[in-house]
Amino acid sequence: MELTDILYEKKEGIAKITMNRPKAYNAFRARTIQELIWSFKDAWDDNRIGVVILTGAGEKAFCVGGDQKEKGEEGGYDYSGGLGSGIGLEVENLHQTIRNIPKPVIAAVNGYAIGGGHVLHVICDLTIAADTAKFGQSGPKVGSYDAGFGSAYLARIVGEKKAREIWYLCEQYTAEECKEMRLVNKVVPSDQLQEAAEEWANKILAKSPTAIKMLKYSFNADSSNIQGITQMAMGSLAMFYDTKESEEGKNAFLEKRPVDFNKFRK
């Protein structure tokens, strides 16, 4: 597959996947999701690979979610690609691929991990963050949501009360704050991030690959029921994107004006 939106390299047992749209803060479009899925599946099929590192290009962002500029008039994303539950993005497929690949995935968060980008790091097995990284949700501010792994699995990690705070308030949190809530495993200076991720990857590579694989399956088993919730959530999201309420969120973001959801409470 020709890669335009990501960088993909394999070296000494480690596959490194870098979201490469820095001018858009590594926001993803349909093409980006397709390339991510392809790269993860390639790493899955390569027996020489034991660990995957997911990161973002540049110093500003890991990923800030779906690119609002790619969102079409019908609500879904109009960039050519798979329909992915009707929203124009194969996000559900990507989430399942990250969870099911029988190899640990380390998120190396180099900057903003917001919205759908925040969900990506939540789903990864481990997260190492630069001390300059910022985390948070944005869906309810722009007429969107993730009522699947992005919320239900988040609650497993940080607890119900904190997960509701993260989603309801849509505020941003520092790397240290996220470490305190057990959403981040380790915080390092930004110039040491990639080195730290590779160090952990090499420690994992020194372990039994079968043991690691079975442990990942065991960890996933307890939250596998969320997959059904995700399918329902993605289906509802496709319908929601077709509403004036969701359109208001998108338009306010693109027009850089305050959003007005009050008219939808009448």
N, C-alpha and C positions, 0 to 999 in steps of 0.2 A: 504493500500500500504506500502511495506517495504521501508523505507527511508534510503538512503545511502549518498546522496549528500547534504541534508539539515537537519536542526533541526527544529522541529515544536512543539510548546507548546501553550496551551490555559489556561488562568488564569484570572478570574474575569472580563470577558467581552473582554479581549484583546487576539488576536491571534498573536503570534510572530513567524515569519518565518526567519530562519537564513541560508544563503548560507554557506555551510560548506565544502569548499575545500581550506582551508587556504594555503596549500603548493603550490597551483596553483593560488594564489591570488583570490580565489573564482571565477575563470573563469568557465563558464558553458559549459557543454556538453549536449547531447540529454537527458540523464538520469536526469540531474539537472533540465532542463526545464520541463520535465514530472512531477517531484516531486513538483516543484513550482506550476504548474497548479493544481495538485491534492490538495495541501495544501490550495491554495486560494479558490478552489471550496468547500472544506470542511468547511472553515471559512464562506463562502457564505451561505451554507446550515444550519449552526448552528445559531439558533436565539438568543443564549446567547452571541454571539460575536457581538460587535458593532464597533470595530476598528482593523485594521491589521497593525503590524509593520514589515517592511522588512529591514533586516540588513545583515551584513556579519560577519563571524567568524574571530577572531584574531584582531590585531591592524593595519595590513598593508593595507587591502583592503576590500571595500564593494563588488565590482565585477569589473573585467577587461574585461568583454565580453566573446565571444566564445573562447574556448580553442583551439589554433592553432594546438596543438599536436594531437587533435582529428579529424582534418580535413583530409579527405581521399584523395586518388589519383585522384578521379573524381571531386574533388572540394568540394562536400558536406561533412557533418560530418558523419563519418562511424560508430559511436557508435550506436548500435541497438536502434531503436525508430521510432516515427512517422516521415513522410517525411516533413511535414511542408512547403508546397510550393516548395518542391524539394531540399531544402538546408540541409535536415537532422535534422533540429531543428524546434520545434513547437513555434518559437518565436512570430509569429503573434497571435497565440492562447493565449499565455501568456500575451501579451500586451492588447488584448481585455478583458481578464479575470480581469486584474488589473483595467482597466478603467470601466468595467461594474459591478464589484462587488458592491452592493448597500451599501457599508460601506467605510469610508475613509481609505486610505492606507498611512501610514507615512513611508517615507524612512529615516532610521537612518544611515547616511553615516559615517562609521568609518574609512575610508582610501581612497584608490584609487577607484574612480568611472570613469572608462575609457571605451570607445567603447560601446559595448552592455550593459555594466554595467551602463554607464552614461545614456543611453536611459531608463533603468529601473527606475532610480530615477526621470527622467524627467516626466515619465508617472504617477508616484505616485501623490496623491493629495497634499501632503505636504512633505517638505524635511527639516530635522534637521541634521546639519553636525558637526562633530568634528572639532576643530580648526586645526587639522593636516590633514584633508581630502584634496584630490586633484581631480579635475574634468577635463574631456576633451574627445575629440573624437580621434580615431585612424584609422578608416576604410580606408581612402584613402592612408594611409601609408602601409597597409597590404593587399591591394587588396580587399576591402570590402566597404560597405556603408549601411546606413539605410535611404532610400528616402521616408519613411513613417512618422510615429509619431516622430521618432528620429530627423527628420529635420523639417518637416512642423509644428509640434506642438511646437518644440523648438523655432521656429521663433515667434509663438504666445506669448511665454513667454518673450523672451529677445529682440525681434525685428529682422527684416530681416538682417540688417547689422551685428549685433553681431552673429547671428546664422551662417551666411556665414563665418565669421571669425573663429568661433569654428570648423566648418567642413573643410574649405579650408586649414587652417594652422595647425590643429591638435596639438595645444599647450595645456599646462595644466594650470589650474587656481586654486587659493587657495579658501578656503571656504569663506573668506571675500570678495574676488573678485566676487564670485558667488552670494553672498548676495547682493552686490551692483547692479548686473545685474538682480536681482529678480528671480534668478534660485534656490536660497536657502532661506528658510523662517527664519532660526535661526542658529546661530553658538554658540557652547558651548565647554568648555574644554573636551577633549576626555574622561576623566574619569567620566564625567557627562552626556554623550550622551544617554545612555539607560534610565537613570532616567528622562531626559528631554523629551524623546519620550513617556515614560509612563505617564508623567505628562500631556502632551497634549492629549494623548489617553483618560485619565480619564476625562479631561475637556469635550471632545466630548461625552463620555459615559453619562455625566450628561444632555445631550440635547435630544430632541425628536428624536427617531430613524427614524420616518417617515419623519420628516422635513429634517433631514440630507440626507436621501436617495433621496428625491425629489430635493434637492439642487444639489447633485452630478449629477443627471440626467440632470438638467438644465445646469450646467457648461459644461457637456460633449456634449450637443446638438449642441453648436456653432462650435465644431470642429469634429463632427461625420463624415463629408465628407472625412476626412483624411483616414478613413478606406478603401475607394475605392482606394486611392492612395497607401496605404500600400500593398494591394493585388497585384497591378501592380508592385510595387517596389520589393516585395519578389519574384515574378515570374522572374523579370529581374535579380535579384541577383543570383537565381539558375543557370541561363544561364551564368552569368558573372563568377561564380566560376569555370566554365568549361574551362576558357580561360587561355592562357599563361600569360597574364597580371596579373590576380589575383594570379596565381601560383607563380609568381615572388615575390609578396608581402608576401605570406605565407613562401616561402623558405628563403627569406632574414631574416625574423623574426626568424625562427627556427635556421638558420645558424649564426645568430648574426652578420650579415654583412650589409653594406649599401645597400639599395634597389636601383635598377636601372630601372626606368620606362621610361627613355629617348628613349629606342629602340622602344617603342610603339607609339612614336610621328612621326615616319617616314611615 
